[in-house]
Amino acid sequence: MATMTMDVKRAAAVGVRSRIAPKTMAALFAALRAGIGKFSVIDASLPIGQCAGLDREAIFGCGNDLAPTARQFLERFRQAGGHRDIYLASPSRPLPSTWASLFDSIDRLRKVVVFADSLDQAEAILDLIDSSRSLVIRVSRTRSIITRPAMVAWLEGRRVIALVAPGICFWWVIPTTDFDTVCAALPLEPAPEKRAKSAPPTHAARRPDATFTLAVQTAPPPTTGLVASALVHDGGYRSENEGDYSWIWTGPSNHFRILLTGTPDTPVKLNISVIKTEDPRNLAELRVLVDGRHTPHRLDPWSNLSGKVSVDLGAPAKDMTVLSLVCPHMVPDGAGHRLLGLCIDKIEMIS
């Protein structure tokens, strides 16, 4: 199991960027909200999922070129607590038609922001971003970037705002019709004057039209986490909910895997909230694996059928981190239709 997981992780590492600190992502989201109001986000940065934990309704896809083993592994998972497939794209392939369903559940009254962790990810999903939607790209420099022909054509008729934080820069590409609104909402500064870097004949250099400094908090980041309805997992059941509160049962397999998205870029403790199990042995004899390797955990019982499971994760892997919970005793539900392991409502991440 460990060898298989490590092989998949190596295959998935192509094109994957380092994790972004949650406080930086929070500052990015605050700037976007200040500029355009409430918005819906589509995040193409799986398997990391940089936007996780910031918007419960975020929709995730992968814009990286993946090896077949990594692609097959990710295809086993479903997002939004199991209610949606994972959307896989590739810079070297046409965008699958299934991506069109991304917008079926999005609030039509909100603006749509697409997040990409690199230019390659952005180019893989350009066809999704029509004239009403904006794109946030993580870039390597503030003043100019070199773009390939598809991006050059797409950037025409759009404006670029460089969103800057210590050690990182994002380009927010917005429709020209929205630029005046954003200028009125945010204290933008003129883009630095510098001669654009020379580009190959088939490429072009593009400079931002304005810059904005993100207000990243210096205080220790608060606890972040994932609610059940936001989990990316390979279980057979979907999350359930009452209003904004959600939970999910593991099963029918006793091995439940969660793709940990939005984890901090530092060592982190996971607190897994188990609100119920039908057999107390599932808590007493629970096995926890991280990336296919058995990992020690601590149980803080609330009752003989519930409790908090804590795991010291250490610094998350660069490419993907998979948490596995193995229940020894699956129990049929009252109707006999499901085999149940643990009922989980959230996973907290404390750095």
N, C-alpha and C positions, 0 to 999 in steps of 0.2 A: 504493500500500500504506500509506504513512504517513498519507495523508488518511483512508482508511477506518478505520485504527486510531484516529486521533484522534476521528473522529465517534463511533465505538463508545464510546470512553472518556468523551466528554461525555455520552452517553446513559446510561452506567452510573453517573455521578456522583450521580444523584438519591438522597438518603438515605444516602450513604456517609460514614462518620465517618473521622477521622484515624487513622493507624496508631498502635498502642499499642506502646511500647517492649518488646522481648523480655524484659528483666529484670522489668518489671511483670507481664507475662503469666506468667513463671516463678514469681513470688511468689504470684500468684493460684492457680496450679495447686498450689503447695505447701500453701496454706491449705486448698484443697478436699480434698487427699489427707489432711491432718491431721484434717480433720473427718469424712470418711466412708470413708477408705481408698481403695483402687484404684477408679478409675472409668473409664467410657468417655465420650467427648465427641462431641457433635454440634454443629458450628459453623455457624451460619446467616449468617456475615459475609462470604461471598464477594461480590465478587471479591477482597477483601483477604485473607480467611482468617486472622484474628488468631491462631488456635490452632495454626497450622502450625508444625512443628518441635518441638513440645512432646509430641506423642503421634503415633507413626507410624500408629496405627490410627484417628486422628480421621476423622470423616465430615463432609463439607462440603456446605452448601446455601447458597442465596441467598434472603434474606427481604426484599430490596428491591423496590420497584416499578421495573422496567426498561423502557426504551423497546424497541420491537420489534427494532431493529438490535442493541442490546446483548444482548437475550435470544437472538437467533439466533446471535450470535457465541459466547456462552458454551455454547450447546447443542452446539457442535462439540467441546468438551473433555470428557474423562473424568478422573475422579479415581482415587486409590489406584493410581497407576501404570498406569492404563487399565482397571482391573478394574470400576469403578463409573461409572454416569452421574453427572452433576452434578444435584443436586436444586434446582429453581427454584420459589420460592413468591412470593407477593405479598400485601401487606396488604389489597389491594382485591379479591382473588379467593379462592374456596374453595381449601383446601389440596389439591393433586393427590393422587390415590390412590396414585401411585407412591412417595410418601414413606413409606408403611407398610412398604416393604421395607428401610428404613433399619436396622431392628433385626434383620434376618435373620442378620447375621454378628457381632453384639455378644455378648460373653461374658455369659451370663445370671446369672453369679455377681457381676457388678459392678454398682454403681449407675450410673445414666445421668445425665449433666449436659449440658444444652443451653445453648449460649452464643449470646447475641444482642448485637449491637453497638448496639442502640437499641430503644426501645419499639415502633417500627414493625416491626422485624424480629421481635421477640418475639410481637407480636400475630398475625403471619402464620403462626406455627407452634404456637400454643397447643394445637391439637388433638392434637399429638404428645405433649404432656407430661401423662401420667396421674399418678395419686396416688402412684406410686412413684418419680417422676423429679423432678429439681430443675432450676431455670433460673437462669442467671447473666446479668444484664442490665447493660450499661454505661449509667449514668444521669448526668444533669447536676448533680445535687445530692445531698447526703447525707441531709437531714432528711425531705424528703417529695417525692413526685412526683404528678403529675396523671395519672390513668389513665382510659381510655375504658371504656364499659360491658362489653365482652367481657373486658377485663383485670380489672375490678372483680369480676365474678362468678367468674373463675378464681382470684383471690387468696383467696377465702373458703376457710377451712380450711388455709391455708398460713401459714408464718412467714417473715419477711424479716430478713436480716442484711446490714447495709451493710459492704462490704469496702472499706476506704479506703486510698489511697496518695496521695503528693503529686500534686496536679493532676488526680486521677481518682477515680471512685467506681464500684463495681459493687454491684448488689443481688443477693444470693443468696437465691432464693426456694425454700424447702424444704418438704417435707411436715411437718405438725405432729408426726407420729409420730417424725420424725428430729431434732426440735429439741433434746430433752434429750441425745441422743447427741452432737450437735455442741457443745452447751454444755459437756459434760464434757471434750471433746477440745480446745477452743480457749478461750483466756482472753477471752471476750466482755465487752464493756462495755455499760452501758445506753445506749439511743439518746438523743441530745440532746433535751431538752424544748423544743419550740417549737410554737407554734400552727400548724396546717397551713394552707397557702395555700388561699385560697378557690377552688373549682372550679365550672365551669359545671354547670347542672342535670343534664345527662346524664353527667357525669364524677364522679370522686371522688378525694380526696387520700388517699394512703396513706403512713404513716410506717414506718420499720424498727422491728423489735422489739429489735434489738441491733446493736452495731457491732464491727468487728474491724479493726485496723491491719495492713496487709500488710507483711511484712518484705522490702522491696525492697533488693537489694544495691546498695551505692554503688560498688563496684569496677567497672571496665570489664566489659561483658558478654562472656562467652566466645563463641567462634565458634559460630554457629548454622547450620542448614542443612537440606536436604531430601534424603532418600535416594530411590533410584529408585522404590521401592514407594509413596512418598508424593507423587509428582509429579502435578500436574494438567496434562494435555497433550492435544494434538489429533492425536497420531500414530496409526498404524494397528496398533501392536503393544502388548502388555501387558508389564509388568515380569515378570521371572523371578527366582527366588530359590533359595538353599540356606540353610535355617535363617533367621536374621535378616538375612543379606546378600542384597542385591537389585541387579539391573541391568536396563537397558532398551535396546533397539536402536531408533534412529530409522528411520523408513521407513513405508510404501513411498515416500511423497512425499519429495522432497529437502528440503522446508521443514518443520521440526519446531518447533512452538510450545509454550512452557511458560508457564502462568499462575503467576507468582511469588507465592506465598503466604507470609505470616509474615515479610515483609521488615522490617528495622528502620525506624525513623522518621527515620534519619539517612543520610548518604551511605554507600554500602556497596560493597565489592569482592566480586564473584562469582568463585569458583573452580569451574569445571566440570571434573569428573574424567572424562576420556575414557579408559577402560581398554582400548579396542580399536577399530580400524577395519580394514576389509579392503583399503583403498587409501590409501597414505600421502598422496595428494593431498588427501584429505578434511581433513587437519589443515593442510597447507600452504596450501590455497586456501579454507579455511572462511570463510564470511561470518556475521557476528553482527549481529542487529538488536534494538533495544529499542524497543518500541511502534511498530514499523514503520519505524524510522529506522536506517540503517547506523551501527554503533558500533565504534570501534577496540577491538581485543583483543590480548592477548599470549599466545604459546604457549610453555610450558615443556615441551619434549619429554622423555618418559621412554624412548621408543624411536621408531623410525620409524612405528610404528602406535599409539602411545598418548602421552598427555601431559595437562597441565593447561592449560586455557584460562581466562584471567583477563580480567574485564570490570569497569571502573570504572562503577558504576551511577549514582553521584550520589544525591541524595535521591529516593527512589521517589515516583512519582506518587500523588496522593491516592486516586484511584479504583481503577485496576488497572495492573499492570505485566506486559507480555508479552515474554518473551525468545524470540527466534527464532534457530535454528541452521540454516544453509543449506549442505548438503553438495553439492559439485559432481559427485561420482561415486558413484552408488548401485550396489552390487555384489550379484548374486544369491547366496543362500546355497548350501551344498553340495547341498541337495535341490531347489533351484530354486523353492522356494515363497515366498521372501521376498526383498525388495530391502533391503539393509542399508546404513546410513550410519555413524553413530557409536554405540558402546556406552558408556552413561553409568551410573555407579553412585551419584553424589551431586553436589550443588551446595552448596558452602559459602558462607556469607555472613559477611563480616568487616567490622564497622563501625569 
